[in-house]
Amino acid sequence: MKKITILILILVVAGTGIWYWQKQKTYIFCGGIAGIECPSGYSCRLEGSYPDAGGTCIKDNQKNDSVCIQVITPARNLITGEVKDFATPCNVPIGWQKI
């Protein structure tokens, strides 16, 4: 009985951690070869103009249809510290800092 209680406690803590991590994600991948769609209320901002380009989901009210300069823009995820190059400054998602 004690082992079952400990196992249930571990599963609850792990599930809570995964839920919190997912909630803290600053971007959602979209597009790509699988054609992943964004959730309702989001649009896919592609990181390239080639077939099967991937991108980032952005909220519809943040969508900007203006022209953006095509220059590789490095940025850092403020939560995870991950550094990634984006195709334009406009592709840097919220929660990332241009460096």
Backbone bond lengths (Angstrom), bond angles and torsions (degrees), N, CA, C in turn:
res aa  C-N    CA-C-N  psi(-1)  N-CA   C-N-CA  omega(-1)  CA-C   N-CA-C  phi
1 M - - - 1.457 - - 1.527 110.93 -
2 K 1.329 116.05 -39.33 1.452 120.16 -179.27 1.535 110.45 -65.63
3 K 1.340 116.83 -38.45 1.462 120.65 179.63 1.532 111.08 -65.03
4 I 1.325 116.36 -39.29 1.464 120.72 179.27 1.527 110.05 -65.35
5 T 1.316 117.35 -41.53 1.455 121.51 179.06 1.529 110.73 -62.61
6 I 1.322 116.74 -43.41 1.459 120.94 178.83 1.528 110.36 -64.70
7 L 1.328 117.31 -42.26 1.462 121.49 178.80 1.532 111.15 -61.55
8 I 1.314 116.81 -44.13 1.467 120.89 178.85 1.524 110.13 -63.39
9 L 1.316 117.35 -41.58 1.459 121.59 178.72 1.531 110.85 -62.24
10 I 1.315 117.03 -43.26 1.475 121.30 178.32 1.524 110.32 -62.56
11 L 1.332 117.72 -43.50 1.464 120.81 179.49 1.526 111.92 -64.13
12 V 1.318 117.22 -39.67 1.466 121.02 179.23 1.532 109.98 -65.44
13 V 1.331 116.70 -45.98 1.466 120.36 179.93 1.530 110.46 -63.88
14 A 1.331 117.66 -43.68 1.467 120.93 179.44 1.528 110.39 -63.63
15 G 1.318 117.56 -43.46 1.468 121.58 179.06 1.511 111.78 -62.48
16 T 1.328 116.90 -40.37 1.463 120.74 177.98 1.526 110.43 -64.80
17 G 1.335 116.90 -40.88 1.458 121.04 178.76 1.519 111.49 -63.34
18 I 1.322 116.81 -43.25 1.475 120.52 179.03 1.519 110.23 -65.03
19 W 1.338 117.92 -42.29 1.458 121.37 178.56 1.528 110.09 -60.99
20 Y 1.343 116.95 -45.39 1.461 120.61 -179.01 1.523 110.62 -63.64
21 W 1.349 116.99 -42.10 1.464 120.51 179.79 1.517 110.21 -62.13
22 Q 1.327 118.10 -44.50 1.458 121.55 179.68 1.530 110.77 -63.01
23 K 1.330 116.37 -37.53 1.459 120.61 179.97 1.526 110.88 -66.79
24 Q 1.326 117.58 -31.00 1.455 122.22 -177.24 1.532 113.45 -85.53
25 K 1.335 118.89 -7.79 1.461 120.56 179.74 1.522 109.38 -56.90
26 T 1.326 115.85 136.62 1.449 119.36 -176.65 1.521 112.57 -95.69
27 Y 1.293 117.11 -9.43 1.454 118.87 178.72 1.526 109.70 -149.21
28 I 1.328 114.60 158.00 1.460 121.83 177.86 1.524 107.02 -124.85
29 F 1.323 117.49 126.36 1.466 122.02 179.70 1.521 109.96 -71.46
30 C 1.345 115.27 144.03 1.469 120.56 176.24 1.520 108.80 -144.67
31 G 1.317 115.77 168.38 1.459 121.36 179.28 1.510 111.64 75.63
32 G 1.328 116.19 -136.72 1.458 120.79 179.88 1.514 111.64 75.43
33 I 1.312 115.14 -177.88 1.464 120.80 -178.19 1.529 111.66 -63.36
34 A 1.345 116.79 -27.06 1.462 120.63 -179.92 1.525 112.31 -83.35
35 G 1.332 117.87 -10.90 1.462 120.94 179.97 1.516 113.04 65.28
36 I 1.326 116.69 41.92 1.468 121.47 -177.50 1.523 109.30 -65.48
37 E 1.337 115.83 128.59 1.457 121.38 -179.11 1.522 110.58 -93.93
38 C 1.321 115.32 156.40 1.463 121.33 177.75 1.527 109.98 -82.18
39 P 1.335 116.31 156.55 1.463 119.38 175.09 1.528 110.86 -65.02
40 S 1.313 116.28 166.48 1.457 122.08 178.68 1.526 109.82 -57.71
41 G 1.333 116.46 135.01 1.457 121.11 179.66 1.519 113.30 90.91
42 Y 1.345 117.46 2.51 1.457 122.72 179.94 1.523 109.48 -125.09
43 S 1.326 115.93 154.66 1.456 122.63 174.64 1.523 108.63 -125.66
44 C 1.325 116.45 152.66 1.462 121.55 -178.26 1.525 110.15 -89.13
45 R 1.327 116.87 121.10 1.468 122.20 173.88 1.524 106.77 -100.89
46 L 1.323 116.37 105.19 1.467 121.77 -175.25 1.525 111.12 -73.25
47 E 1.331 116.03 147.61 1.457 122.18 179.95 1.528 112.40 -94.91
48 G 1.316 117.54 8.75 1.453 121.65 179.19 1.509 109.73 -162.07
49 S 1.335 115.81 169.80 1.464 119.85 179.86 1.522 110.96 -114.47
50 Y 1.313 116.33 27.31 1.456 121.54 -179.87 1.525 109.46 -107.95
51 P 1.339 117.58 160.09 1.460 119.79 178.32 1.529 110.52 -58.51
52 D 1.285 116.08 142.91 1.466 123.74 178.90 1.523 113.17 67.07
53 A 1.337 118.19 22.04 1.460 120.72 176.42 1.523 109.42 -66.03
54 G 1.307 116.09 142.42 1.463 121.67 175.44 1.514 109.27 -95.30
55 G 1.310 115.61 168.66 1.455 119.59 -179.74 1.505 111.82 -161.00
56 T 1.317 114.92 -162.47 1.453 123.25 -177.25 1.520 109.10 -126.45
57 C 1.316 117.00 137.08 1.462 121.29 175.44 1.526 108.95 -76.72
58 I 1.330 116.24 132.19 1.453 121.52 176.08 1.524 108.32 -125.06
59 K 1.331 116.49 150.90 1.456 120.28 177.88 1.513 109.23 -63.94
60 D 1.331 116.25 143.10 1.462 120.75 -176.92 1.523 112.02 -58.86
61 N 1.334 118.47 -34.65 1.459 119.48 -178.70 1.535 111.92 -74.74
62 Q 1.347 118.13 -8.24 1.459 122.09 177.23 1.525 111.30 -101.69
63 K 1.315 116.32 -0.11 1.455 120.55 -176.71 1.526 109.52 -66.18
64 N 1.308 115.32 132.89 1.461 121.35 -178.83 1.516 107.52 -126.99
65 D 1.325 116.52 114.14 1.460 120.85 -177.24 1.529 112.61 -91.72
66 S 1.329 117.08 10.76 1.458 119.42 -179.72 1.528 110.30 -73.08
67 V 1.321 115.73 164.51 1.457 122.12 179.62 1.521 108.82 -73.26
68 C 1.319 116.65 140.60 1.455 121.31 179.93 1.527 109.00 -128.67
69 I 1.318 116.89 136.54 1.454 121.93 -178.36 1.528 110.84 -61.94
70 Q 1.316 116.93 138.81 1.460 122.28 -179.62 1.529 108.91 -89.00
71 V 1.316 116.41 88.88 1.459 121.79 178.64 1.529 107.98 -141.84
72 I 1.318 116.56 133.36 1.465 120.60 179.84 1.528 108.02 -59.82
73 T 1.330 116.16 126.70 1.453 122.13 -176.69 1.521 110.04 -121.66
74 P 1.336 118.50 109.94 1.455 119.88 176.07 1.527 109.92 -75.52
75 A 1.321 115.89 144.50 1.464 121.08 179.03 1.521 109.41 -147.18
76 R 1.332 115.26 156.41 1.471 122.08 -179.37 1.523 109.27 -118.52
77 N 1.337 115.93 132.58 1.458 122.01 174.21 1.519 107.28 -71.56
78 L 1.323 117.34 121.30 1.456 121.38 -175.58 1.523 113.03 -68.72
79 I 1.316 118.35 -20.92 1.465 121.20 -179.18 1.520 111.19 -90.57
80 T 1.320 116.99 -48.26 1.474 120.02 -174.48 1.518 113.48 -95.92
81 G 1.331 117.77 -18.53 1.455 120.79 -177.05 1.524 113.50 82.53
82 E 1.323 117.11 0.39 1.476 121.36 179.48 1.529 110.04 -63.00
83 V 1.316 116.73 137.74 1.463 122.31 176.34 1.521 108.04 -110.77
84 K 1.338 115.89 134.10 1.458 120.85 -176.21 1.527 108.85 -145.79
85 D 1.327 116.88 147.75 1.463 122.22 175.05 1.523 109.42 -92.67
86 F 1.340 116.59 133.61 1.457 122.97 176.89 1.522 108.95 -112.85
87 A 1.324 116.69 152.20 1.462 122.10 -174.60 1.522 112.39 -65.47
88 T 1.316 118.10 -32.20 1.466 122.34 179.40 1.524 108.62 -144.42
89 P 1.323 118.49 163.36 1.467 119.96 173.91 1.521 111.77 -62.60
90 C 1.325 117.46 -28.19 1.468 121.15 179.61 1.533 111.89 -69.75
91 N 1.329 118.00 -19.69 1.457 121.53 -178.67 1.522 112.92 -84.10
92 V 1.314 118.06 -8.92 1.464 120.49 -179.66 1.530 107.51 -71.33
93 P 1.346 117.86 118.23 1.462 120.49 -175.69 1.521 112.35 -74.45
94 I 1.298 114.79 164.05 1.472 121.65 174.63 1.525 107.14 -62.26
95 G 1.309 116.56 139.21 1.457 121.04 -178.13 1.523 112.45 95.69
96 W 1.320 117.14 -2.89 1.471 123.02 177.09 1.524 107.08 -114.27
97 Q 1.333 115.32 147.36 1.453 121.14 178.72 1.524 109.37 -112.92
98 K 1.331 116.14 128.21 1.469 119.93 177.24 1.525 108.48 -68.25
99 I 1.351 115.54 135.75 1.463 119.06 179.18 1.511 110.92 -121.86
